[in-house]
C-alpha cells in the first residue's frame, strides 16, 4: 500500500490557486509601518510555514482577533441554571479513572 505525503510547503502557484479571486468587493487594503527587524522576523516565520508575508500576518491577526472576541462572549443563564453552574465550579473534582490516569501520566515534555 502506497502512502502519499503532501509536502508542507506549497509552491507559489498552488498557494495562489487556493486563494479566492481578488475583487474590489472581497479585498481591502491594510497598511502598517513596522521596524525592519520585526519585518525580518515575520518574513522568516512566513517562509518557515510556507506562506508569504501577507498570508502569515493575516492568519496571525485573524487568530488574535477571534481569541480577543471569544474572550468576551457573554453567556446568559436563568438563575437556577446559573446556581447549578456555580455549584459545579465550586465543588471539588470527583475522582475517576480518567483523572487518575491523567495525573499519573508523565508529561511529554519531561
C-alpha positions in Angstrom: 0.0 0.0 0.0 1.5 3.4 -1.0 1.2 6.3 1.3 1.1 9.8 -0.2 2.5 12.6 2.0 1.7 16.1 0.9 4.6 18.5 1.2 4.2 21.1 3.9 5.4 23.9 1.8 3.2 24.7 -1.2 4.7 26.3 -4.3 3.5 29.8 -5.3 1.2 28.5 -8.0 -0.6 26.2 -5.6 -0.9 28.9 -2.9 -2.3 31.3 -5.5 -4.8 28.7 -6.7 -6.1 28.2 -3.1 -7.0 31.9 -2.7 -10.3 33.4 -3.7 -10.2 35.7 -6.7 -9.3 39.3 -5.9 -12.1 41.7 -6.5 -12.9 45.1 -5.1 -15.7 43.5 -3.0 -13.5 40.8 -1.4 -10.3 42.7 -0.7 -9.4 45.8 1.2 -6.0 47.4 2.0 -4.4 47.4 5.4 -1.2 49.3 5.7 1.2 49.5 8.6 4.7 50.6 9.4 7.0 48.3 11.4 10.6 48.1 12.4 12.8 46.3 9.9 13.9 43.7 12.4 10.3 42.8 13.1 9.5 42.6 9.4 12.5 40.2 9.0 11.3 38.0 11.9 7.8 37.9 10.3 9.4 37.0 6.9 11.4 34.2 8.5 8.4 32.7 10.2 6.3 33.1 7.0 8.9 31.3 5.0 9.2 28.5 7.6 5.5 27.9 7.3 5.4 28.1 3.6 3.4 31.3 3.4 4.0 34.8 2.1 4.2 37.7 4.5 0.7 38.9 3.8 -0.9 35.4 4.4 1.2 34.9 7.5 0.3 38.2 9.1 -3.4 37.9 8.1 -3.6 34.4 9.7 -2.0 35.6 12.9 -4.2 38.6 13.0 -7.3 36.6 12.4 -6.5 34.1 15.2 -5.7 37.0 17.6 -9.0 38.8 16.7 -11.0 35.6 17.2 -9.3 34.9 20.5 -10.0 38.5 21.7 -13.7 38.3 20.7 -14.2 34.8 22.1 -12.8 36.0 25.5 -15.7 38.4 25.6 -18.5 36.1 24.8 -21.5 36.7 27.0 -23.5 33.7 28.2 -26.9 34.3 29.8 -28.4 31.7 32.1 -31.6 31.5 34.1 -31.0 31.9 37.8 -31.5 28.1 38.5 -29.1 27.1 35.8 -26.5 29.7 36.9 -26.7 28.4 40.5 -26.1 24.8 39.3 -23.2 26.0 37.2 -21.5 27.8 40.1 -22.1 24.9 42.4 -20.2 22.6 39.9 -17.4 25.1 39.6 -17.1 25.3 43.4 -17.3 21.6 44.0 -14.0 19.6 44.3 -13.3 17.3 41.3 -14.7 13.9 41.6 -12.0 11.2 41.4 -12.4 9.0 38.4 -10.2 6.7 36.3 -9.6 9.2 33.6 -8.5 11.8 36.1 -6.2 9.3 37.9 -4.6 8.3 34.6 -4.1 11.9 33.6 -2.4 12.8 36.9 -0.2 9.7 36.8 1.0 10.1 33.2 4.3 11.9 32.9 4.1 15.0 30.6 5.6 14.5 27.1 8.0 17.5 27.6 9.8 16.0 30.6 
